Amino acid sequence: MRGIKHPLKYRAVDLRKQGLSIGKIEAMLQIRRSTLSGWFRDIVLSQEQRAYLLQSGKDAFVKARLKAALWHREQKRQRIEQAKKEAVAALETINLSDKSVVEIAMATLYLGEGFKTVQGLGIGNSNPMILQFFIAALAICYDFDKTKIKCELHLRADQNPMEIKAYWAQTLGLPLENFKTVSIDQRTRGSPTYSSYKGVCALRCASTAIQRRLLHLGALYCEKIIANTRA
């Protein structure tokens, strides 16, 4: 009502004259900001008070951004954890000892990542897990002797071929002498390489029959899934 003065007006004005921000006074006295702005219209703050409020605002903004970043990071962590739990639950419904399951997974991988324009089985990747799976699946599905796999490395200019050979040989459990070919990308000279990047390793096997089987199996599987969704 217009004729009645707010009981906290004098307290609010006094706090403002002390240099407190409108936001802080609003939080302390639970009075709407629009009301406070009207009360404070004629109050002139000193240069020191204005400088303090400006810096306080900047500090509050930085803290708010940090708090928001931490909140988003925690939310992301929770989403990742939930995704892992769902993946574990999904795998529990699959018989991983069934060779047909392994072969389907291998075929779809090969359809996406395997060599298709040359004769003979081949796949290249910078992710060791992809190649480890491929070698394991070869042994499970076709009793393939992994010592027959020949390896090629595609490296950046600042990488040491012998060190990278040793890394991939140990990681994939293959003989060092199987790494015959190394190519260097000269376009990368002068550009430093991340220590975690070990180049691209390509695996090649003289088995056109397996290559053809995987390509047809992967394509037919995808086509059947697509057809089932359209039925």
Residue pairs with C-beta under 8 A, 6 or more apart in sequence:
6 12
6 31
6 35
8 29
8 31
9 39
11 29
12 25
12 29
12 31
12 36
12 39
12 40
13 39
13 40
13 43
15 24
15 25
15 28
15 29
16 22
16 25
16 36
16 39
16 40
16 43
16 45
17 43
19 45
19 46
19 48
19 49
19 52
19 53
21 53
21 56
21 57
22 33
22 36
22 37
22 40
23 33
25 31
25 36
26 32
26 33
26 36
45 53
94 101
95 101
96 102
99 140
99 141
102 137
102 140
102 141
103 137
103 141
103 214
103 217
104 217
104 221
105 133
105 137
106 133
106 134
106 137
106 138
106 141
106 214
107 213
107 214
107 215
107 217
107 218
107 221
108 218
108 221
108 222
109 123
109 130
109 133
109 134
109 218
110 123
110 134
110 211
110 214
110 215
110 218
111 214
111 215
111 218
111 219
111 222
113 123
113 124
113 125
113 130
114 121
114 122
114 123
114 211
114 214
114 215
115 121
115 122
115 123
115 124
115 202
115 204
115 211
116 215
119 208
119 211
120 204
120 205
120 206
120 207
120 208
120 211
121 204
121 205
121 206
121 207
121 208
121 210
121 211
121 214
122 202
122 203
122 204
122 205
122 211
123 130
123 131
123 134
123 202
123 203
124 152
124 154
124 200
124 201
124 202
124 203
125 131
125 200
125 201
126 197
126 198
126 199
126 200
126 201
128 168
128 171
128 172
128 198
128 201
131 172
131 201
131 203
132 171
132 172
134 203
135 146
135 149
135 172
135 173
135 174
135 203
138 144
138 146
138 205
138 210
139 146
142 207
142 210
144 205
144 207
144 210
146 173
146 174
147 174
147 175
147 178
148 205
148 206
149 174
149 178
149 203
149 204
149 205
150 178
150 180
150 203
150 204
150 205
151 168
151 172
151 174
151 178
151 179
151 180
151 181
151 201
151 202
151 203
151 204
152 179
152 180
152 181
152 182
152 183
152 201
152 202
152 204
153 161
153 164
153 165
153 168
153 179
153 181
153 182
153 183
153 199
153 200
153 201
153 202
154 183
154 185
154 199
154 200
154 201
154 202
155 161
155 164
155 182
155 183
155 184
155 185
155 199
156 184
156 185
156 188
156 191
156 193
156 197
156 199
157 184
157 185
157 186
157 188
157 189
157 190
157 191
158 188
158 189
158 191
158 192
158 193
159 184
159 193
159 198
159 199
161 182
161 184
164 182
164 198
164 199
165 176
165 179
165 182
166 176
167 198
168 174
168 179
168 198
168 201
169 175
169 176
169 178
169 179
172 201
